[in-house]
Amino acid sequence: MDEIPEEDKETTDTMAKWKRLSDAALQESNFKLCEAASIASNDYAGLLLMYSAIGNFAGMESLAKSAQADGKANIAFSAYLITGNVEACADILISTKRLPEAAFFARTYLPSKVDEIVSLWKADLAEVSESAAEALISPAGGKDSFPDFDIALQVENMFLQQRDNSKLSGIPSTDYLTAKEDLSLNLIELVKSRSQPLAGSPALTEKSEIVESEEEISSPDAIAAEDHNSFVGEQLNGEVAEKEAEVKLQEEAETARIQAEAETARLQAEAETARLQAEAQTARLQAEAETAKIQAEKDAARFQAEKEAAKIQAEKEAEASLVPKDEDTAQAGNNVFDEDMQVKLAEEQRLMEEMEAMAEETPAQTKSDEMDDFDDDW
């Protein structure tokens, strides 16, 4: 990244190249290279996915800060919520003018900030409607409208303390089966049940007797506080033991369910393998039948072609056999024609000779007649 010119670092082409590199690295499970390329391309969504998948707490915190600084409020809010930084989540909602959402978020996760956020909400809403702003109620102005609000403040403190205690060490993945049950706990009801003393409890009666015997030594308030704390401790121990037993049963049930699912998956895999083998066998037989069919068609076509070729060859031979006869006939005709011509020529020759002979005889006869006439005259 340092070798890229400063003017090219933020270009679309450079970002696209980093994005392609991060996608390729993710396909190869090279998370270090994927993280570096995603950071270089400001791929906050990809980093959110990767950090949440591999459990990178420090990376998620860094992502939240970077996304917030870059104005990516949605990514920053998700990252802060995953890391448990509910204060930062509320600040993002306030800074983005999502005051109604901020108020309801604080009612669930930060009861101590409800009054502050509702005041901001009222001031913002008053610019649109004074009557609507006045209709908003905060715990400071109407605590009766917020049941168990004091207990909610106690739960908030418990949550923040637990978050700070587990932030450094974290929660190992091996504790998932136990820790996941905490997500469904109703903390307000749990605190309420622990805060209510049980009437007629043996422990409470015993503590009352101790208080009565020690009234002269200790003050009533101190004895009552000690009695309450001892009772709460015993109750918590009982709840912890009951919770542990319940978790153990759930773990056993979960183990049995996982084994049953594994067995079912194995049977399904075997059935799927058998089905695939049968389909492969059927496909092979169909392919062989199709091959045999094609070969038969080829043989039939070859036989038909040979038959057609033989037929054509026979026709050619027949035609060839007829050609000499035609030539003999033509030659015979020519011979007859030549003989006729010779006869005609001979006849013409004879006639010519006769005519020449006659021509020669005629002058001689004429001369002889003339001599006879002359003699007579003489």
Residue, then its C-alpha position, 0 to 999 in steps of 0.5 A: m500500500d505504501e508503494i502506491p502513489e498518493e494520488d492513486k490510492e483512492t481511485t476506483d481502479t485501485m479500490a477495485k483491485w484491492k477488493r478483488l484481492s480480498d475476495a481471492a484471499l478469502q476464498e483461500s482462507n488467507f484471513k491476514l491478506c484478506e484483512a489487509a486488502s479489505i482495509a486498503s479498499n475500505d471494505y467495511a462490510g467485508l471486514l464486519l463479516m470476517y471479524s464476526a465470523i472468526g471472533n476478532f474482538a480487537g478488529m471489530e473495535s477498530l472497524a467500528k471506529s474506522a467506519q464511524a470516522d468514514g461516515k458509515a453509521n450502519i456498519a459502525f452501529s453494528a460493530y459497536l453493538i457486537t462488541g457491547n459498546v452500547e454507549a457508542c451505539a446511542d451516540i451514533l443514533i443521536s448524532t445521525k438525528r435518529l432520536p426516537e430510535a435512540a430513546f427506545f434503544a436507551r430504554t432497553y440498554l441504557p436506562s440512565k440516558v433515557d432522560e437526556i435523549v428524551s429531552l433532545w427528542k422533545a427539543d427536536l420535535a418541538e420545531v415541528s409540533e409543540s403539542a407532540a413534543e409535550a406528549l413525550i414523557s421521560p422517567a424524570g417527569g412521569k416515573d409511573s409510566f416506566p415500570d421497574f425503571d429502578i430495577a432497569l438501572q440496576v440491571e444496566n450496572m450489572f451489565l456494564q460490570q459484566r462487560d468490563n470483567s469479560k472484556l479482557s479475558g473474553i468468553p471462550s467458545t467452549d462455554y457457548l452451551t452455557a453462555k447462550e442460555d443467558l441471552s434469554l434471561n429476563l434480568i429484571e424479573l430475576v433481580k425482582s425475584r432475588s429482592q423479594p424475601l420469602a415469608g415463613s422461610p426457615a432461614l428468615t426465622e432463624k435470622s430473626e431469632i439471632v436479631e432478637s438475641e443480639e438487639e442489645i449488641s447491634s442496631p436493628d438496621a444492621i441486623a436487618a441488612e445482614d439478615h437480608n444479605s444472608f437470605v439473598g446469598e442462600q437464595l442465589n446459591g440455590e438458584v445457581a445450583e438449580k441453574e447448573a443442574e438445568v444446564k447439565l440436563q440441557e447439555e446432555a439433551e443437546t449432546a443426545r440431539i447432536q448424536a441423533e442428528a449425526e446418525t440421521a445425517r450418516l444414514q441420509a448420506e448412505a442412502e444418498t450414496a446408494r441413490l447416486q450409485a444406482e443413478a450412475q449404474t442406470a446412466r451407464l446402462q443407458a449410455e451402453a444401450e445408446t452406444a449400441k443403438i448408435q453402432a447399429e444405426k452406423d452399421a445399417a447406414r454403412f450396409q445401405a451405403e455399400k448396397e447403394a454403391a454396388k447398385i451404382q457400380a452395376e449400372k455403370e458396368a451395364e452402361a459400359s457394356l452397351v458402349p462397344k455395341d453402339e460403336d460397332t453399329a455406328q462403324a457398320g453404318n459408316n461402312v455401308f455409307d462408304e460402299d454407297m459412296q464408292v459405287k456412286l463415285a464409280e458410276e460418276q467416273r464411268l459416266m465421265e469417261e463415256m462423255e469424254a469418249m463421246a466428245e473425242e468421237t464427235p469431232a472426228q466424225t464431223k471432219s470425215d463428213e466434211m471431207d466427203d462433202f468436199d470431194d463431192d463438190w470437187 
